[in-house]
Amino acid sequence: MKTGILLLILFLVNFYSNAQVTVVASESVDSLLIKAADRNAKLTTISGYRIQVFSSSERSKASEVKSKLLSLYPDAEVTFMYQAPHFKVRVGNYRNRIDCEHMFRELLEEFPQSFIVPDKVDLPAY
């Protein structure tokens, strides 16, 4: 019974009040928010995951793997990179590891040496 009365009172107070909240902030806070928004607008990559399907010091072998990968998965986002002394072939732009798992399991059949790696990935286009 007390709970019902309390809820009724809260409802009536809320219903009959026209409360407004005003936020007062200094100019320095506003300028910091603008700077943070500008910095974020310039970002092109975020931390995420890719699947590394191949790594070798031989560029030609890495190119063959990339071609094979693109023929099997034409819509895949394939990254060909060089990190001394290896050429690496990676797939995907996944924001979290769970999203990466489905493609990873599919790739294991054709590329059993594949594994998931943390990487900087491209921001999705909106």
C-alpha positions in Angstrom: 0.0 0.0 0.0 2.8 2.4 0.8 4.5 1.6 -2.5 1.3 2.4 -4.4 0.9 5.8 -2.6 4.6 6.6 -3.3 4.2 5.8 -7.0 1.0 7.9 -7.2 2.8 10.9 -5.6 5.8 10.5 -7.9 3.5 10.3 -10.9 1.6 13.4 -9.9 4.8 15.4 -9.1 6.2 14.4 -12.5 2.9 15.2 -14.3 2.4 18.6 -12.8 6.0 19.9 -12.8 7.5 21.6 -15.8 11.1 21.3 -14.6 13.9 22.3 -16.9 17.6 21.5 -16.5 20.1 24.1 -17.6 23.7 23.1 -18.0 26.3 25.9 -17.5 29.7 25.1 -18.8 32.8 27.3 -19.3 34.2 28.1 -22.7 37.2 25.9 -22.1 34.9 22.8 -21.8 33.2 23.8 -25.1 36.6 24.2 -26.8 37.8 20.8 -25.5 34.6 19.2 -26.9 35.2 20.8 -30.3 38.8 19.6 -30.3 37.8 16.1 -29.4 35.2 16.0 -32.1 37.7 17.3 -34.7 40.2 14.7 -33.7 37.7 11.9 -33.9 36.5 13.1 -37.3 40.1 12.6 -38.7 40.3 8.9 -37.5 40.4 6.4 -40.3 41.2 3.2 -38.3 40.2 1.6 -35.0 41.5 -1.3 -33.0 40.0 -4.5 -34.3 40.8 -8.0 -35.7 41.9 -9.6 -39.0 42.6 -13.2 -40.0 46.1 -13.8 -41.1 46.1 -16.5 -43.7 49.8 -16.4 -44.8 53.2 -15.1 -43.9 56.4 -15.6 -45.8 59.6 -13.8 -46.8 58.8 -14.7 -50.4 56.6 -12.1 -52.0 55.6 -14.3 -54.9 54.1 -17.0 -52.6 52.2 -14.3 -50.7 50.8 -12.9 -53.9 49.7 -16.4 -55.0 47.9 -16.8 -51.6 46.2 -13.4 -52.1 45.0 -14.4 -55.6 43.7 -17.7 -54.4 41.9 -16.0 -51.5 40.3 -13.5 -53.8 39.2 -16.2 -56.2 37.5 -18.1 -53.4 36.1 -15.1 -51.6 35.7 -12.2 -54.1 33.9 -10.0 -51.6 36.6 -10.4 -48.9 38.6 -7.4 -47.8 42.1 -8.7 -48.3 45.2 -6.8 -47.0 48.6 -7.5 -48.4 51.4 -6.0 -46.2 55.1 -6.1 -45.6 56.5 -6.2 -42.1 60.2 -6.9 -42.4 61.1 -9.6 -43.2 57.7 -11.0 -44.0 54.9 -10.5 -46.5 51.6 -11.1 -44.9 48.1 -11.7 -46.2 45.2 -10.8 -43.9 41.4 -10.9 -44.4 38.7 -8.7 -42.9 38.0 -5.6 -41.0 36.3 -6.9 -37.8 35.6 -4.6 -34.9 35.4 -7.5 -32.4 36.7 -11.0 -32.2 33.3 -12.6 -32.1 32.5 -11.2 -35.6 35.8 -12.5 -36.9 35.2 -16.1 -35.7 32.7 -17.1 -38.4 35.0 -16.2 -41.3 38.0 -17.7 -39.4 36.3 -21.1 -39.2 35.4 -21.0 -42.9 39.0 -20.1 -43.8 40.5 -22.9 -41.8 39.3 -25.5 -44.3 41.3 -24.0 -47.1 44.1 -22.2 -45.1 44.7 -24.4 -42.0 47.6 -22.1 -40.8 45.2 -19.2 -40.4 44.9 -17.4 -37.1 43.2 -14.3 -35.7 45.3 -11.2 -35.0 44.6 -7.9 -33.4 45.1 -5.1 -36.0 44.1 -1.5 -36.9 41.1 -1.9 -39.1 39.3 0.6 -41.4 36.3 2.4 -40.0 33.0 1.3 -41.6 31.5 3.7 -44.1 28.2 5.2 -42.9 
